[in-house]
Amino acid sequence: MDKLDPAKLYYIDGSPFARLCRILIDEWQLPVQEVEIPFPLSDDFFKINPMGQVPVLETIGEMIFPTAQIVEQLWAMTVEPTEPYLDPLADRQLLSTLIGMGDFMVTANQQVWAGLEPSGEDILGFNPGERHQERVYRCLDWMEARAQHWLTGDEPNVCDYALACFLFWSDSRRPIEWRNRTKLASIVDRLRDRPSFMATIPEPWSSLSK
Ligand SMILES: N[C@@H](CCC(=O)N[C@@H](CS)C(=O)NCC(=O)O)C(=O)O
């Protein structure tokens, strides 16, 4: 990458993790070029990210992933990154939990889309897909119970955006029941019409746009 090249964010259209990064780029007005790549990712992508996943942020001499690390880097690229963008304890735990919840959501859906069924004796004691789904609901309950402490600033923060990205992704792929968590629902509804969200609505679901 040439020194004058802008940073690049590699993404796939449907990814809620990448959408979070794209929303931050828009909200924070960052000079980052967004590069859409096709799904499924080619095997060559493992040379860029050994986890074979997007998003990846390319900056001078660095390939940055996963999402939490990209969020840190994007914040460092803002004009005045003086204030911590997240409370060091509560918000970071929340962001980690949100990203973990997103991983469980995606993995549970992929298990269904791949048509996986048990193929032998259960020596684990639970169905991983069902357990992932349970984790998602438990994470939502846990967040709803703390929503009066978190996710409530005048201006949205990274955790608000992340919550909305994952729940909108669920709605557009394999909807789950989340609207009954009313505090979370009010946060998500507040964000729906923001230009950064309107500009990053994924294409309708198809088997090639997970
Ligand atoms: N924990 C990862 C999750 C990223 C992720 O799951 N990316 C998905 C898209 S939503 C992906 O690249 N999937 C491509 C594949 O699995 O081949 C992060 O925080 O970046």
PDBQT file of the ligand as one rigid body, heavy atoms in Angstrom, charges set to zero:
ROOT
HETATM    1  N1  LIG A 301     -15.558 -12.260  15.487  1.00  0.00    +0.000 N 
HETATM    2  C1  LIG A 301     -15.355 -11.767  14.150  1.00  0.00    +0.000 C 
HETATM    3  C2  LIG A 301     -16.574 -12.118  13.310  1.00  0.00    +0.000 C 
HETATM    4  C3  LIG A 301     -16.477 -11.756  11.852  1.00  0.00    +0.000 C 
HETATM    5  C4  LIG A 301     -17.428 -12.604  10.991  1.00  0.00    +0.000 C 
HETATM    6  O1  LIG A 301     -18.152 -13.473  11.480  1.00  0.00    +0.000 OA
HETATM    7  N2  LIG A 301     -17.412 -12.341   9.689  1.00  0.00    +0.000 N 
HETATM    8  C5  LIG A 301     -18.212 -13.121   8.774  1.00  0.00    +0.000 C 
HETATM    9  C6  LIG A 301     -19.259 -12.265   8.103  1.00  0.00    +0.000 C 
HETATM   10  S1  LIG A 301     -20.524 -11.842   9.228  1.00  0.00    +0.000 SA
HETATM   11  C7  LIG A 301     -17.349 -13.670   7.658  1.00  0.00    +0.000 C 
HETATM   12  O2  LIG A 301     -16.404 -13.038   7.249  1.00  0.00    +0.000 OA
HETATM   13  N3  LIG A 301     -17.676 -14.848   7.142  1.00  0.00    +0.000 N 
HETATM   14  C8  LIG A 301     -17.013 -15.395   6.026  1.00  0.00    +0.000 C 
HETATM   15  C9  LIG A 301     -16.723 -16.838   6.197  1.00  0.00    +0.000 C 
HETATM   16  O3  LIG A 301     -16.959 -17.374   7.290  1.00  0.00    +0.000 OA
HETATM   17  O4  LIG A 301     -16.241 -17.442   5.240  1.00  0.00    +0.000 OA
HETATM   18  C10 LIG A 301     -15.057 -10.289  14.232  1.00  0.00    +0.000 C 
HETATM   19  O5  LIG A 301     -15.274  -9.732  15.312  1.00  0.00    +0.000 OA
HETATM   20  O6  LIG A 301     -14.584  -9.688  13.267  1.00  0.00    +0.000 OA
ENDROOT
TORSDOF 0
